[in-house]
Amino acid sequence: VEPDDELIALDEALRKLAAIEPVKAKLVELRYFAGLTGEQAAEVLSISPTTADRHWAYARAWLQTEIRRR
């Protein structure tokens, strides 16, 4: 898989996640693209760090599954 293909797959999967789980998708954007820590992203999203950790684990697993299907 080419690096560009990986980015396209990630973008498509992230868009799908945003449609069904917008807070989780925003958390991914904040952590992955903005480089925030889980605690910083939690503060931005007004959620607890524990909730952010759960959302992060869910989103990562969901995105990996979605990208593999592609």
WOZINOR-V341267 format. One record per residue. BURIAL is # if it has 24 or more other C-alpha atoms within 12 Angstrom, else .. D_LAST is the distance of its C-alpha to the last C-alpha in whole Angstrom. Layout:
BEGIN
burial = {BURIAL & BURIAL}
d_last = {D_LAST & D_LAST}
END
This chain:
BEGIN
burial = {. & . & . & . & . & . & . & . & . & # & . & . & # & # & . & . & # & . & . & . & . & . & # & # & # & # & # & # & # & # & # & . & . & . & . & . & . & # & . & . & # & # & . & . & # & . & . & . & . & . & . & # & . & . & # & # & . & . & # & # & . & # & # & . & . & . & # & . & . & .}
d_last = {11 & 13 & 15 & 14 & 10 & 10 & 12 & 11 & 7 & 10 & 12 & 10 & 9 & 13 & 14 & 13 & 14 & 17 & 18 & 18 & 20 & 21 & 23 & 21 & 19 & 22 & 23 & 19 & 21 & 24 & 23 & 21 & 22 & 25 & 26 & 28 & 29 & 28 & 31 & 31 & 28 & 30 & 33 & 31 & 30 & 33 & 31 & 33 & 31 & 31 & 29 & 27 & 26 & 25 & 23 & 21 & 20 & 19 & 17 & 16 & 15 & 13 & 11 & 10 & 9 & 7 & 5 & 5 & 4 & 0}
END
